[in-house]
Amino acid sequence: MTKKHKYERHRSAFPGEAYVHVSHESGLEIYVYPKKHSAAHVLLTVEYGAGDRAFRPCPGAPTVVVPDGTAHFLEHKMFENEDGGDAFEDFAALGADANAFTSSTYTEYCFTATEHVYRALGILLRMVREPHFSEGSVAREREIIAEEIRMEEDDPWQALYAGTMRALYHEHPLRIPVAGTVDSVAQIGPEQLRACFDTFYNLRNMTLFVCGDVSPSAIVRTADRCLAPAPPFTAERIRPAEPETVAARRFYREMEVAQPLFTIALKDRHISPDPAVRLRRQCVYDILNAVLLSSSSPLRTALYEEGLIGPQLSYGFSHCSEYSYNEITGESDDPEAVYTRLMEHVGRLKKTGIPPDAFERCRRAVYAASVRSFEDTVETAQTLADFVLDGEEMFDEPRAVLSVTREELDEALGTVFREEAAVMGVVAPPRR
């Protein structure tokens, strides 16, 4: 019988850059980005994450509430074979390097391979359709995850991120550790895992991304062999309402670190339902962050020369349909001084406007970074996934970056860089 798949080709303005979107008969959406590289990267996403703690499997059904960390626990369990073996070993036997990751909104399964890509893909597709939840195996995994949680609690960078998110949000699931807590994981059993698998691990709630020297038709044939049509996806996610204000202006914790670590996070109230608007907002703040804090910026240069920050300073705007915030992270003996200098600098720019030369330099730097994202198979697959899952077109980004105006950056300064929207998180050495 002929398979009824729908094909759509997406082309970039850059020569040779294109990907194919296939709506597979099973319900799985497949994106294949052929590139002549030695390694292929395969990424399967399930639209189910740590934030899905309360849901209805279908309209009118009773609400199901599961312990924190259930999505992450389920991610671990999906690698277990029926005979008690480990799917990691199956991937390794083919020379494939496999991994998985759970976020607030998604679970991702991936592997990188230089050969046997289609066989490894078969393992992945079968793995996410065949869970095994015996009491004994769940109990063993519970101990493994509890130890993982204890190790993360001792990591100062993890503690800084977790504390900052709790200060930034009142109710949003970002304030909850993805892995849960030792106490919450102790409450997870086979019945919760099965309920979440049956609800969310539906092919119509999954998307496959493949980038590398592969054939789209061969990828589809592999899916044909492994997958049967899935029933409709009917789950209703229940999300708490999130106030516009921050939950706390400061987070402080003492840990064994050589120098204080800090994060300045700014909560963004403006999340558009339109993916094109969200893409443009991301471009605006990518350029604005570069103007403020790139290695050539006057503020970063001054902070470094005065010894207020070290050479390692990271920043980024996290923006999607569910949350939006700006984050600046580094090390400093005086984090509050860094915060004060940043806000003073922003205050001056609100009065004078963004310097034209800085704007143009940073806009071109962000444009170059967006173009470079096509060069690596892993980065290309992940970037494509990020855009598709937020309803955006990956190839629109470079053009959107170049169309951003200086006036948009001036407006953005007053939208997110506000004292009432800011949180300072600090992890510092113990006071002696």
Stockholm file with secondary structure:
# STOCKHOLM 1.0

chainA/1-432         MTKKHKYERHRSAFPGEAYVHVSHESGLEIYVYPKKHSAAHVLLTVEYGAGDRAFRPCPGAPTVVVPDGTAHFLEHKMFENEDGGDAFEDFAALGADANAFTSSTYTEYCFTATEHVYRALGILLRMVREPHFSEGSVAREREIIAEEIRMEEDDPWQALYAGTMRALYHEHPLRIPVAGTVDSVAQIGPEQLRACFDTFYNLRNMTLFVCGDVSPSAIVRTADRCLAPAPPFTAERIRPAEPETVAARRFYREMEVAQPLFTIALKDRHISPDPAVRLRRQCVYDILNAVLLSSSSPLRTALYEEGLIGPQLSYGFSHCSEYSYNEITGESDDPEAVYTRLMEHVGRLKKTGIPPDAFERCRRAVYAASVRSFEDTVETAQTLADFVLDGEEMFDEPRAVLSVTREELDEALGTVFREEAAVMGVVAPPRR
#=GR chainA/1-432 SS CCCCCEEEEEECSSTTCEEEEEECTTSCEEEEEECCCSCEEEEEEESCCTTCSEEESSTTSCCEECCTTHHHHHHHHTTBCTTSCBHHHHHHHTTCEEEEEECSSCEEEEEEESSCHHHHHHHHHHHTTCCCCCHHHHHHHHHHHHHHHHHHHTCHHHHHHHHHHHHHCSSSGGGSCTTCCHHHHTTCCHHHHHHHHHHHCCGGGEEEEEEESCCHHHHHHHHHHHCCCCCCCCCEECCCCCCSSCSCSEEEEECSCSSCEEEEEEECCCCCSCHHHHHHHHHHHHHHHHHHHSTTCHHHHHHHHTTSSCSCEEEEEEECSSCEEEEEEEECSCHHHHHHHHHHHHHHHHHHCCCHHHHHHHHHHHHHHHHHTTSCHHHHHHHHHHHHHTTCCGGGHHHHHHHCCHHHHHHHHHHHCCGGGEEEEEEECCCC
#=GC SS_cons         CCCCCEEEEEECSSTTCEEEEEECTTSCEEEEEECCCSCEEEEEEESCCTTCSEEESSTTSCCEECCTTHHHHHHHHTTBCTTSCBHHHHHHHTTCEEEEEECSSCEEEEEEESSCHHHHHHHHHHHTTCCCCCHHHHHHHHHHHHHHHHHHHTCHHHHHHHHHHHHHCSSSGGGSCTTCCHHHHTTCCHHHHHHHHHHHCCGGGEEEEEEESCCHHHHHHHHHHHCCCCCCCCCEECCCCCCSSCSCSEEEEECSCSSCEEEEEEECCCCCSCHHHHHHHHHHHHHHHHHHHSTTCHHHHHHHHTTSSCSCEEEEEEECSSCEEEEEEEECSCHHHHHHHHHHHHHHHHHHCCCHHHHHHHHHHHHHHHHHTTSCHHHHHHHHHHHHHTTCCGGGHHHHHHHCCHHHHHHHHHHHCCGGGEEEEEEECCCC
//
